[in-house]
Amino acid sequence: MSDADSNVPDFHGEYTYGLDESRRVMIPAKWRPKDPKVVFMVILWPIKAEEYLLVLPPARWQQLLEPFNTKSLNDQRVAALERTITGTSAPLLLDKVGRFCLPDHLAKPAGIEKDAKFVPRVGKFEIWNPARHEAATAQDKNIAAQLAAELNI
């Protein structure tokens, strides 16, 4: 774990906040890193479906990039994935009052206009259009229940 990630808290609970006219949105206070200089990476996710914004702390972003270091520069599939990830991602830094400014080229396809729902995941979080998240929740619960049964938990 990097020094920056040791400053990043665990993400728990769901929160909904409004965006201002500049697409700035408050981050849940409990989710803010101790070090305000921690840079998060936001990615339009999943690839192709573009349903929400996936927000990764520095160590998780580096983990995502690691497999590219061993791939051939001539592999066109790898190049396509690299272009897609870097073209649909952006660094986010909290401002002095604890807000992110969501880039228009990412917020618009994710349908995030007036409100943003923050949804935790292990070591990362998602930012959703609240209506899209509500529609996805029933399906998520079914998938989670099936996987919990498979994992015997």
Phi and psi restraints in degrees (value plus and minus 20) as a CYANA .aco file:
   2 SER   PHI     -97.1   -57.1
   2 SER   PSI     144.4   184.4
   3 ASP   PHI     -78.5   -38.5
   3 ASP   PSI     -58.2   -18.2
   4 ALA   PHI     -82.6   -42.6
   4 ALA   PSI     -61.2   -21.2
   5 ASP   PHI     -93.8   -53.8
   5 ASP   PSI     -43.3    -3.3
   6 SER   PHI     -87.5   -47.5
   6 SER   PSI     -37.4     2.6
   7 ASN   PHI    -110.7   -70.7
   7 ASN   PSI     -25.2    14.8
   8 VAL   PHI    -113.8   -73.8
   8 VAL   PSI     104.1   144.1
   9 PRO   PHI     -95.9   -55.9
   9 PRO   PSI     149.8   189.8
  10 ASP   PHI     -91.8   -51.8
  10 ASP   PSI     134.9   174.9
  11 PHE   PHI    -128.8   -88.8
  11 PHE   PSI     100.8   140.8
  12 HIS   PHI    -161.5  -121.5
  12 HIS   PSI     129.7   169.7
  13 GLY   PHI      62.4   102.4
  13 GLY   PSI     141.6   181.6
  14 GLU   PHI    -136.2   -96.2
  14 GLU   PSI     123.9   163.9
  15 TYR   PHI    -158.7  -118.7
  15 TYR   PSI     126.9   166.9
  16 THR   PHI    -145.6  -105.6
  16 THR   PSI     110.3   150.3
  17 TYR   PHI    -153.2  -113.2
  17 TYR   PSI     132.0   172.0
  18 GLY   PHI    -103.3   -63.3
  18 GLY   PSI     131.6   171.6
  19 LEU   PHI    -114.6   -74.6
  19 LEU   PSI     126.0   166.0
  20 ASP   PHI    -107.9   -67.9
  20 ASP   PSI    -196.1  -156.1
  21 GLU   PHI     -84.9   -44.9
  21 GLU   PSI     -37.7     2.3
  22 SER   PHI    -118.9   -78.9
  22 SER   PSI      -7.9    32.1
  23 ARG   PHI      45.6    85.6
  23 ARG   PSI       6.5    46.5
  24 ARG   PHI    -106.0   -66.0
  24 ARG   PSI     119.7   159.7
  25 VAL   PHI    -156.7  -116.7
  25 VAL   PSI     117.8   157.8
  26 MET   PHI     -89.7   -49.7
  26 MET   PSI     119.5   159.5
  27 ILE   PHI    -114.6   -74.6
  27 ILE   PSI     118.5   158.5
  28 PRO   PHI     -70.0   -30.0
  28 PRO   PSI     112.5   152.5
  29 ALA   PHI     -74.8   -34.8
  29 ALA   PSI     -59.1   -19.1
  30 LYS   PHI     -89.0   -49.0
  30 LYS   PSI     -36.8     3.2
  31 TRP   PHI    -115.3   -75.3
  31 TRP   PSI     -26.8    13.2
  32 ARG   PHI     -96.3   -56.3
  32 ARG   PSI     116.6   156.6
  33 PRO   PHI     -88.9   -48.9
  33 PRO   PSI     134.5   174.5
  34 LYS   PHI     -83.1   -43.1
  34 LYS   PSI     -58.7   -18.7
  35 ASP   PHI    -112.1   -72.1
  35 ASP   PSI      93.4   133.4
  36 PRO   PHI     -88.6   -48.6
  36 PRO   PSI     -26.2    13.8
  37 LYS   PHI    -111.9   -71.9
  37 LYS   PSI     -17.1    22.9
  38 VAL   PHI     -85.1   -45.1
  38 VAL   PSI     108.5   148.5
  39 VAL   PHI    -120.2   -80.2
  39 VAL   PSI     100.3   140.3
  40 PHE   PHI    -113.4   -73.4
  40 PHE   PSI     130.8   170.8
  41 MET   PHI    -127.5   -87.5
  41 MET   PSI     113.2   153.2
  42 VAL   PHI    -132.5   -92.5
  42 VAL   PSI     115.4   155.4
  43 ILE   PHI    -149.7  -109.7
  43 ILE   PSI     116.5   156.5
  44 LEU   PHI     -89.9   -49.9
  44 LEU   PSI     102.0   142.0
  45 TRP   PHI    -160.9  -120.9
  45 TRP   PSI     135.0   175.0
  46 PRO   PHI     -91.3   -51.3
  46 PRO   PSI     142.9   182.9
  47 ILE   PHI     -77.0   -37.0
  47 ILE   PSI     116.6   156.6
  48 LYS   PHI      61.6   101.6
  48 LYS   PSI     -70.0   -30.0
  49 ALA   PHI     -95.1   -55.1
  49 ALA   PSI     -55.5   -15.5
  50 GLU   PHI      29.4    69.4
  50 GLU   PSI      39.2    79.2
  51 GLU   PHI    -110.5   -70.5
  51 GLU   PSI     -49.2    -9.2
  52 TYR   PHI    -176.9  -136.9
  52 TYR   PSI     157.5   197.5
  53 LEU   PHI    -123.0   -83.0
  53 LEU   PSI     105.7   145.7
  54 LEU   PHI    -116.1   -76.1
  54 LEU   PSI     106.4   146.4
  55 VAL   PHI    -133.0   -93.0
  55 VAL   PSI     101.8   141.8
  56 LEU   PHI    -135.8   -95.8
  56 LEU   PSI     110.8   150.8
  57 PRO   PHI     -86.5   -46.5
  57 PRO   PSI     145.8   185.8
  58 PRO   PHI     -73.1   -33.1
  58 PRO   PSI     -66.7   -26.7
  59 ALA   PHI     -85.4   -45.4
  59 ALA   PSI     -57.1   -17.1
  60 ARG   PHI     -90.4   -50.4
  60 ARG   PSI     -56.0   -16.0
  61 TRP   PHI     -83.0   -43.0
  61 TRP   PSI     -64.7   -24.7
  62 GLN   PHI     -83.0   -43.0
  62 GLN   PSI     -58.0   -18.0
  63 GLN   PHI     -82.8   -42.8
  63 GLN   PSI     -59.2   -19.2
  64 LEU   PHI     -84.2   -44.2
  64 LEU   PSI     -57.3   -17.3
  65 LEU   PHI     -99.5   -59.5
  65 LEU   PSI     -42.5    -2.5
  66 GLU   PHI     -70.9   -30.9
  66 GLU   PSI     -66.7   -26.7
  67 PRO   PHI     -79.8   -39.8
  67 PRO   PSI     -44.3    -4.3
  68 PHE   PHI     -87.9   -47.9
  68 PHE   PSI     -45.1    -5.1
  69 ASN   PHI     -87.1   -47.1
  69 ASN   PSI     -40.2    -0.2
  70 THR   PHI    -126.8   -86.8
  70 THR   PSI     -17.1    22.9
  71 LYS   PHI    -114.3   -74.3
  71 LYS   PSI     132.0   172.0
  72 SER   PHI     -86.3   -46.3
  72 SER   PSI     119.5   159.5
  73 LEU   PHI     -88.4   -48.4
  73 LEU   PSI     -35.5     4.5
  74 ASN   PHI    -111.8   -71.8
  74 ASN   PSI     -24.2    15.8
  75 ASP   PHI     -97.0   -57.0
  75 ASP   PSI      89.9   129.9
  76 GLN   PHI     -86.9   -46.9
  76 GLN   PSI     -49.0    -9.0
  77 ARG   PHI     -87.2   -47.2
  77 ARG   PSI     -61.8   -21.8
  78 VAL   PHI     -84.7   -44.7
  78 VAL   PSI     -63.3   -23.3
  79 ALA   PHI     -80.6   -40.6
  79 ALA   PSI     -61.5   -21.5
  80 ALA   PHI     -83.3   -43.3
  80 ALA   PSI     -62.1   -22.1
  81 LEU   PHI     -86.8   -46.8
  81 LEU   PSI     -62.1   -22.1
  82 GLU   PHI     -79.8   -39.8
  82 GLU   PSI     -66.1   -26.1
  83 ARG   PHI     -82.3   -42.3
  83 ARG   PSI     -60.9   -20.9
  84 THR   PHI     -85.9   -45.9
  84 THR   PSI     -67.7   -27.7
  85 ILE   PHI     -85.0   -45.0
  85 ILE   PSI     -66.7   -26.7
  86 THR   PHI     -92.4   -52.4
  86 THR   PSI     -48.0    -8.0
  87 GLY   PHI     -98.0   -58.0
  87 GLY   PSI     -40.3    -0.3
  88 THR   PHI    -137.3   -97.3
  88 THR   PSI      13.2    53.2
  89 SER   PHI    -157.0  -117.0
  89 SER   PSI     142.8   182.8
  90 ALA   PHI    -179.5  -139.5
  90 ALA   PSI     127.3   167.3
  91 PRO   PHI     -96.6   -56.6
  91 PRO   PSI     122.7   162.7
  92 LEU   PHI    -145.6  -105.6
  92 LEU   PSI     113.5   153.5
  93 LEU   PHI    -145.6  -105.6
  93 LEU   PSI     113.7   153.7
  94 LEU   PHI     -86.3   -46.3
  94 LEU   PSI     121.7   161.7
  95 ASP   PHI    -103.1   -63.1
  95 ASP   PSI    -196.1  -156.1
  96 LYS   PHI     -84.0   -44.0
  96 LYS   PSI     -41.8    -1.8
  97 VAL   PHI    -125.1   -85.1
  97 VAL   PSI     -13.0    27.0
  98 GLY   PHI      71.1   111.1
  98 GLY   PSI      14.1    54.1
  99 ARG   PHI    -136.6   -96.6
  99 ARG   PSI     132.2   172.2
 100 PHE   PHI    -123.2   -83.2
 100 PHE   PSI     126.7   166.7
 101 CYS   PHI    -122.3   -82.3
 101 CYS   PSI      91.3   131.3
 102 LEU   PHI     -98.6   -58.6
 102 LEU   PSI     103.1   143.1
 103 PRO   PHI     -82.0   -42.0
 103 PRO   PSI     118.7   158.7
 104 ASP   PHI     -78.4   -38.4
 104 ASP   PSI     -60.0   -20.0
 105 HIS   PHI     -87.9   -47.9
 105 HIS   PSI     -31.9     8.1
 106 LEU   PHI    -127.1   -87.1
 106 LEU   PSI     -61.8   -21.8
 107 ALA   PHI     -85.4   -45.4
 107 ALA   PSI     -62.0   -22.0
 108 LYS   PHI     -81.2   -41.2
 108 LYS   PSI     -71.9   -31.9
 109 PRO   PHI     -82.9   -42.9
 109 PRO   PSI     -49.5    -9.5
 110 ALA   PHI     -99.3   -59.3
 110 ALA   PSI     -25.0    15.0
 111 GLY   PHI      55.4    95.4
 111 GLY   PSI      -1.0    39.0
 112 ILE   PHI    -111.1   -71.1
 112 ILE   PSI      87.6   127.6
 113 GLU   PHI    -142.7  -102.7
 113 GLU   PSI     -78.4   -38.4
 114 LYS   PHI    -125.2   -85.2
 114 LYS   PSI     -59.8   -19.8
 115 ASP   PHI    -148.6  -108.6
 115 ASP   PSI     132.3   172.3
 116 ALA   PHI    -150.7  -110.7
 116 ALA   PSI     111.4   151.4
 117 LYS   PHI    -123.8   -83.8
 117 LYS   PSI     106.3   146.3
 118 PHE   PHI    -116.1   -76.1
 118 PHE   PSI     102.1   142.1
 119 VAL   PHI    -142.4  -102.4
 119 VAL   PSI     102.9   142.9
 120 PRO   PHI     -97.6   -57.6
 120 PRO   PSI     130.4   170.4
 121 ARG   PHI    -157.5  -117.5
 121 ARG   PSI     150.6   190.6
 122 VAL   PHI     -89.2   -49.2
 122 VAL   PSI      93.1   133.1
 123 GLY   PHI      54.6    94.6
 123 GLY   PSI      -9.6    30.4
 124 LYS   PHI    -183.3  -143.3
 124 LYS   PSI     156.9   196.9
 125 PHE   PHI    -170.3  -130.3
 125 PHE   PSI     147.7   187.7
 126 GLU   PHI    -139.4   -99.4
 126 GLU   PSI     132.0   172.0
 127 ILE   PHI    -141.3  -101.3
 127 ILE   PSI     100.8   140.8
 128 TRP   PHI    -139.4   -99.4
 128 TRP   PSI     136.4   176.4
 129 ASN   PHI     -89.9   -49.9
 129 ASN   PSI     106.9   146.9
 130 PRO   PHI     -75.8   -35.8
 130 PRO   PSI     -58.3   -18.3
 131 ALA   PHI     -87.7   -47.7
 131 ALA   PSI     -60.8   -20.8
 132 ARG   PHI     -82.6   -42.6
 132 ARG   PSI     -61.2   -21.2
 133 HIS   PHI     -84.6   -44.6
 133 HIS   PSI     -62.4   -22.4
 134 GLU   PHI     -80.2   -40.2
 134 GLU   PSI     -61.9   -21.9
 135 ALA   PHI     -85.3   -45.3
 135 ALA   PSI     -53.6   -13.6
 136 ALA   PHI    -101.7   -61.7
 136 ALA   PSI     -39.7     0.3
 137 THR   PHI     -82.6   -42.6
 137 THR   PSI     -63.3   -23.3
 138 ALA   PHI     -80.9   -40.9
 138 ALA   PSI     -64.8   -24.8
 139 GLN   PHI     -84.1   -44.1
 139 GLN   PSI     -61.1   -21.1
 140 ASP   PHI     -79.6   -39.6
 140 ASP   PSI     -62.0   -22.0
 141 LYS   PHI     -84.5   -44.5
 141 LYS   PSI     -59.0   -19.0
 142 ASN   PHI     -85.0   -45.0
 142 ASN   PSI     -65.5   -25.5
 143 ILE   PHI     -83.6   -43.6
 143 ILE   PSI     -64.1   -24.1
 144 ALA   PHI     -82.8   -42.8
 144 ALA   PSI     -60.3   -20.3
 145 ALA   PHI     -84.5   -44.5
 145 ALA   PSI     -60.9   -20.9
 146 GLN   PHI     -83.6   -43.6
 146 GLN   PSI     -65.3   -25.3
 147 LEU   PHI     -87.7   -47.7
 147 LEU   PSI     -59.0   -19.0
 148 ALA   PHI     -79.3   -39.3
 148 ALA   PSI     -60.9   -20.9
 149 ALA   PHI     -85.1   -45.1
 149 ALA   PSI     -62.4   -22.4
 150 GLU   PHI     -83.0   -43.0
 150 GLU   PSI     -57.3   -17.3
 151 LEU   PHI    -105.3   -65.3
 151 LEU   PSI     -24.2    15.8
 152 ASN   PHI      43.0    83.0
 152 ASN   PSI      21.2    61.2
